[in-house]
Amino acid sequence: MNILILGSGGREHALAWAIRQNPKCDRLIVARGNAGIAAIARCASLAIEDGSAVVAFCEEHAIDLVVIGPEAPLAAGVADSLRTAGIAVFGPSRAAAMLESSKAFTKEICDACGAPTAAWARFTDAPSARAHVRASGAPIVIKADGLAGGKGVTVAMSETEALQAVDAAFGGAFGAAGAEVVIEAFMTGEEASFFVLCDGTTCLPIGTAQDHKRVGEGDTGPNTGGMGAYSPAPVLTPAVQAQVMERIVEPTIAEMSRRGTPFQGVLYVGLMIENAEARLVEYNVRFGDPECQVLMMRLGAQVLDLIQACAEGRLHEVGVTWADDHALTVELAATGYPGDYVKGTVIRGLEELPETATQMMFHAGTTEASGQTLATGGRVLAATGRGATLAEARDRAYALVDAVDWPQGFCRRDIGWRALRSEA
């Protein structure tokens, strides 16, 4: 079959790597792709948020299945355009994608179906939001309601920080995404991510992970898109996973169907877990990045079968085959990230790296120019290892890191520290 993946980051490279291994995949095109993806698939220039352009491309190239990687095309309704054209697509409709594109919408769904989450309030002006912060105190969580590239959430540990976050949102720091603000009660516990495929009716759990959002070691410094991740997440025991399905995921999917907006795609369930009780932090409607890298490393070629079954509404026919293994990924970022950083620096040593079932360097912000690989983004590479233990996976990931010659890059050296401490 001919497959098109939309996106250009580490998530899309990981998806392409796993899908390419399945013999069902005859031709693989990624739009727009990156330097790493170009080694295993054709990269195409395409306006991925333009549904009409994507449909026309699919018809011209006889595409059988489209896999939508990032959230922006989903929020723009690209999946709707494809379904209307009769093209199989992995990703929710614009209406269902509101589980990510609107924090307030998700909270309303939780209230309607009884899913446990933090107390919340919505605001459309700064004075009211500031008054709420002063009345509630800190710590408190400030969220831009819309999509803000992973930068619209502030976990404020002081009232001053919270007020600054409110002012930033209403002051235009996140564009239209900050026109409304959701303020939540602070939740304590351990964060983890749970991934579930849904075809509108059937829900199929496909894995767990934990990421490291802070830029600095010891989970310090500002939040980022993610500096590394590992799978599985020990805190998400089988009992907790069953609880999450019963109390959070299944009620949410039922409520979405009741509203006439069934969810079809992958549901990224961000959780806070304390005393073996889980509460919802947020939903995303696509694979996380860097969580996708560790999930794809563990799932491999079967991912295409799962995605295809999800897109065709027959998840009840398939299951997930798990090895008793672990995966860990380390993000290499440009110096200065998540603030200002220099683009266009040369990365050397990539061509000598192994590309196996236990070691893979996934590209995110890279391009090829004059025979050299250049860094074009904040998060640039994801060194990923797989092993029988998490320590073995960590060692394989950092071996890749150490083999790269990129003086302008940096990474955290403590990815997986919490789970590794309990594994020791």
C-alpha positions in Angstrom: 0.0 0.0 0.0 1.0 3.6 -0.6 1.3 5.7 2.6 1.6 9.4 3.3 2.8 10.7 6.7 2.2 14.4 7.4 4.9 16.0 9.6 8.6 16.7 9.8 9.8 16.0 13.4 11.2 13.2 15.4 7.7 11.7 15.9 7.2 11.4 12.1 10.7 9.9 11.7 9.9 7.3 14.3 6.5 6.5 12.6 8.2 6.3 9.2 10.9 4.0 10.6 8.3 1.6 12.1 5.9 1.6 9.2 8.7 1.1 6.7 9.5 -2.3 8.3 6.0 -3.7 7.5 5.9 -5.6 4.2 2.5 -4.0 3.6 4.2 -0.7 3.0 5.0 -0.4 -0.8 5.7 3.3 -1.1 6.2 5.8 1.8 6.0 9.6 1.3 6.5 12.1 4.2 5.6 15.7 3.9 7.7 17.6 4.5 10.1 15.2 6.3 13.7 16.0 7.4 17.2 14.8 6.7 16.8 11.5 8.6 13.4 10.7 7.0 14.9 11.3 3.5 17.0 8.2 4.0 14.0 5.9 4.3 11.2 7.6 2.4 10.5 10.2 -0.2 10.1 13.7 1.2 7.5 16.0 -0.5 6.7 19.7 -0.3 3.1 20.0 0.8 1.0 22.5 2.7 -0.1 19.9 5.4 -2.7 22.1 7.0 -4.5 22.6 3.7 -7.1 19.8 3.4 -7.7 20.4 -0.3 -4.0 20.3 -1.1 -3.5 17.1 0.8 -6.5 15.4 -0.9 -5.2 16.5 -4.3 -1.7 15.1 -3.5 -3.2 11.8 -2.4 -5.3 11.4 -5.5 -2.3 12.3 -7.7 0.0 9.8 -6.0 -2.6 7.0 -5.4 -2.2 7.2 -1.6 -4.1 4.5 0.3 -3.6 5.7 3.9 -2.6 9.0 5.5 -1.0 9.2 8.9 -1.3 12.7 10.4 1.6 13.4 12.9 1.2 16.9 14.4 -1.8 18.5 16.0 -2.1 21.6 13.7 -3.5 19.7 10.6 -5.9 17.9 12.8 -7.2 21.1 14.3 -7.4 22.5 10.7 -9.8 19.6 9.7 -7.4 17.8 7.3 -8.8 14.4 8.5 -12.3 15.6 7.6 -11.3 16.5 4.1 -9.6 13.1 3.6 -12.6 11.2 4.9 -15.0 13.1 2.7 -12.8 12.2 -0.3 -12.9 8.5 0.7 -9.2 8.3 1.7 -8.3 6.3 4.8 -6.8 8.5 7.5 -5.4 8.0 10.9 -6.4 11.0 13.0 -9.5 12.5 14.5 -11.9 15.0 12.9 -11.6 18.7 13.6 -14.5 18.5 16.1 -12.9 15.5 18.0 -9.5 17.2 17.9 -10.9 19.8 20.2 -9.8 17.5 23.0 -6.4 19.0 22.4 -7.1 22.3 20.6 -9.3 23.6 23.5 -8.4 23.1 27.1 -11.9 24.3 28.1 -13.6 21.8 25.8 -11.7 18.9 27.4 -12.7 20.1 30.9 -16.3 20.3 29.8 -16.1 16.7 28.5 -14.6 15.6 31.8 -17.3 17.3 33.8 -20.0 15.7 31.5 -18.7 12.1 31.8 -17.3 12.3 35.4 -13.6 11.8 34.5 -11.4 12.8 37.4 -9.4 16.0 36.7 -8.3 19.2 38.5 -10.9 21.9 39.4 -10.9 24.6 36.8 -12.3 27.9 35.6 -12.2 29.7 32.2 -11.5 33.4 31.6 -11.7 35.7 28.7 -10.1 38.8 30.3 -7.0 39.4 32.3 -8.6 41.2 35.3 -11.0 38.3 36.1 -8.2 35.8 35.7 -5.9 37.8 38.0 -8.6 38.1 40.6 -9.0 34.3 40.5 -5.3 33.8 41.0 -5.2 36.1 44.0 -8.2 34.4 45.5 -6.8 30.9 44.9 -3.2 31.4 45.7 -0.2 29.3 44.5 0.8 26.8 43.3 -1.6 27.0 40.4 -1.7 26.1 36.7 -2.3 28.7 33.9 -3.1 27.3 30.5 -3.7 29.1 27.2 -6.9 27.5 25.9 -5.7 26.9 22.3 -2.7 25.3 20.6 0.5 27.0 21.6 3.2 24.7 20.4 3.6 23.1 23.8 4.5 26.4 25.4 1.1 27.6 26.7 1.1 26.0 30.1 2.7 27.5 33.2 2.8 25.5 36.5 3.2 28.6 38.7 4.7 28.0 42.1 4.2 31.6 43.2 1.4 34.1 42.8 3.7 36.5 41.0 4.6 33.8 38.4 0.9 33.0 37.9 0.0 36.6 37.3 2.8 37.0 34.9 1.5 33.9 33.0 -1.9 35.4 32.8 -0.6 38.7 31.5 1.6 36.9 28.9 -1.4 34.9 27.6 -3.8 37.9 27.3 -0.9 40.1 26.1 -0.5 38.0 22.9 2.4 35.8 23.8 0.6 32.8 22.3 -1.5 34.6 19.7 -5.1 33.5 19.3 -4.4 30.5 21.5 -4.2 32.8 24.6 -7.5 34.7 23.9 -9.0 32.5 26.5 -7.3 31.1 29.6 -8.0 28.0 31.7 -6.8 28.1 35.3 -6.6 24.8 37.2 -5.9 23.7 40.7 -2.4 22.3 41.1 -2.2 18.5 41.3 0.5 16.6 43.1 1.8 13.2 42.2 3.8 11.6 39.4 3.1 12.4 35.7 2.9 9.7 33.1 1.5 9.2 29.6 -0.9 6.5 28.4 -1.6 5.9 24.7 -4.8 4.4 23.4 -6.0 3.8 19.9 -9.7 4.5 19.3 -11.8 3.9 16.2 -14.9 5.6 17.4 -16.1 2.5 19.3 -13.3 0.2 20.3 -10.4 1.4 22.6 -7.0 -0.4 22.5 -4.2 0.6 24.9 -0.9 0.5 23.1 1.7 1.6 25.6 2.9 3.9 28.5 5.7 6.4 28.8 7.2 9.1 30.9 8.9 12.2 29.5 11.1 14.9 30.9 9.7 18.3 30.2 12.2 20.5 32.0 15.3 21.6 30.2 17.7 21.0 33.1 18.9 17.9 34.9 17.0 17.1 38.0 13.9 18.3 36.2 14.9 22.0 36.7 14.5 25.0 34.4 11.8 26.0 32.0 9.4 23.6 30.3 10.3 22.3 26.8 8.6 20.1 24.2 10.4 17.2 26.0 14.1 16.5 26.6 13.7 12.7 26.7 11.4 9.8 27.5 11.2 6.2 28.4 8.8 3.3 28.1 7.1 1.6 29.9 6.3 3.9 32.8 6.5 1.9 36.1 3.9 4.1 37.8 1.3 3.0 35.3 0.8 -0.5 36.7 -1.8 -2.8 35.2 -4.2 -1.9 37.9 -3.8 1.8 37.3 -4.1 1.3 33.5 -7.4 -0.5 34.1 -8.6 2.3 36.3 -7.7 4.9 33.7 -9.6 3.0 31.0 -12.7 2.6 33.2 -12.8 6.1 34.7 -11.3 8.3 32.1 -10.8 7.0 28.6 -14.0 4.9 28.0 -16.3 7.6 29.5 -14.6 10.2 27.3 -15.0 8.2 24.2 -18.6 7.5 25.0 -19.3 11.2 25.6 -17.7 12.1 22.3 -19.9 9.6 20.5 -23.0 10.8 22.3 -22.2 14.3 21.0 -22.0 13.1 17.5 -18.2 13.6 17.3 -16.7 10.1 17.6 -13.0 10.0 18.2 -10.8 8.1 15.7 -7.1 8.1 16.1 -4.6 8.0 19.0 -5.5 9.5 22.3 -2.6 10.6 24.4 -3.8 10.6 28.0 -1.6 12.8 30.2 -2.1 11.7 33.8 -1.1 12.7 37.4 -0.9 9.7 39.6 -0.8 9.7 43.4 -1.5 6.8 45.8 -2.4 4.6 42.8 -5.2 7.0 41.8 -5.0 8.7 38.4 -6.4 12.1 37.3 -6.4 13.6 33.9 -3.9 16.4 33.2 -4.6 16.8 29.5 -5.5 15.0 26.3 -3.5 15.2 23.1 -4.9 13.8 19.9 -1.6 12.6 18.4 1.5 10.8 19.5 3.7 12.7 21.8 7.2 13.7 20.9 9.5 12.3 22.3 7.2 9.6 23.6 6.5 8.4 20.0 10.1 7.4 19.6 10.2 5.0 22.5 6.8 3.5 21.6 7.8 2.9 18.0 11.1 1.4 19.1 9.1 -1.1 21.1 6.2 -1.7 18.8 8.0 -1.9 15.4 6.4 -3.1 12.2 3.0 -4.0 13.9 2.3 -0.3 14.2 1.1 -0.2 10.6 -1.4 -3.0 11.2 -2.7 -1.2 14.3 -3.0 2.2 12.5 -4.7 0.7 9.5 -7.2 -1.2 11.7 -7.9 2.0 13.6 -8.5 4.0 10.4 -10.8 1.3 9.0 -12.9 1.0 12.1 -11.9 -2.6 13.0 -9.7 -2.3 16.1 -11.7 -5.1 17.6 -9.9 -7.5 15.1 -6.3 -6.7 16.3 -4.2 -6.8 19.4 -0.8 -5.5 20.5 2.2 -7.8 20.9 4.6 -6.6 23.5 8.1 -7.8 24.2 9.3 -7.6 27.8 11.7 -4.8 27.0 12.4 -1.1 27.6 13.2 1.9 25.4 14.7 5.3 26.3 15.3 8.4 24.1 17.5 11.4 24.7 16.8 14.7 22.9 19.8 16.6 21.6 18.9 20.3 21.4 20.5 23.4 20.1 22.3 25.4 22.8 20.0 28.1 24.1 16.8 26.0 23.7 14.0 26.6 24.7 15.0 30.2 24.4 16.9 31.7 21.4 19.2 29.3 19.6 21.4 29.4 16.5 20.2 27.5 13.3 22.3 26.1 10.5 25.1 24.5 12.6 26.8 21.4 11.1 26.2 18.0 12.7 28.9 15.4 12.0 29.2 11.7 12.7 25.6 10.7 11.9 26.5 8.5 9.0 28.6 6.1 11.2 25.8 5.5 13.7 24.1 2.1 13.9 20.5 1.8 12.7 19.1 -1.4 14.3 16.2 -2.6 16.4 18.1 -1.6 19.5 19.7 1.7 18.5 18.3 4.4 16.3 18.9 8.1 15.9 15.7 9.8 15.0 15.9 13.3 13.3 13.7 16.2 14.2 15.0 19.6 13.2 17.5 18.7 10.5 18.1 19.3 6.8 20.6 18.2 4.2 22.6 20.9 2.4 25.8 20.4 0.2 26.3 16.9 1.6 26.1 18.1 5.3 23.5 17.7 7.9 22.4 21.0 9.4 20.5 21.7 12.6 17.3 23.7 11.8 15.3 23.5 15.0 15.4 23.6 18.8 15.1 19.9 19.4 17.2 18.4 16.7 17.9 14.7 17.3 16.5 11.9 19.4 19.0 9.2 20.4 17.0 6.1 21.2 18.0 2.8 22.7 16.1 -0.4 23.5 17.1 -3.1 25.9 16.1 -5.9 28.2 16.4 -3.4 31.1 16.0 0.4 31.2 19.6 0.7 32.1 20.6 -1.2 29.0 18.3 1.0 26.9 19.8 4.1 28.5 23.4 3.0 27.8 22.6 2.4 24.1 20.9 5.8 23.8 23.8 7.7 25.3 26.3 5.7 23.2 24.6 7.3 20.2 24.7 10.7 21.9 28.5 10.4 22.5 29.2 9.4 18.9 27.7 12.6 17.5 30.1 15.5 16.8 27.9 18.6 17.4 29.6 21.2 19.6 26.5 23.5 19.4 24.2 20.9 20.9 23.4 19.7 24.4 21.3 17.1 26.2 20.3 16.1 29.7 22.4 13.3 31.2 19.7 12.0 33.6 16.9 10.8 31.4 15.0 8.0 33.1 16.4 8.9 36.5 13.3 8.1 38.5 12.6 4.7 37.0 16.3 3.8 37.0 16.5 4.6 40.8 13.7 2.1 41.4 15.2 -0.5 39.0 18.6 -0.4 40.8 
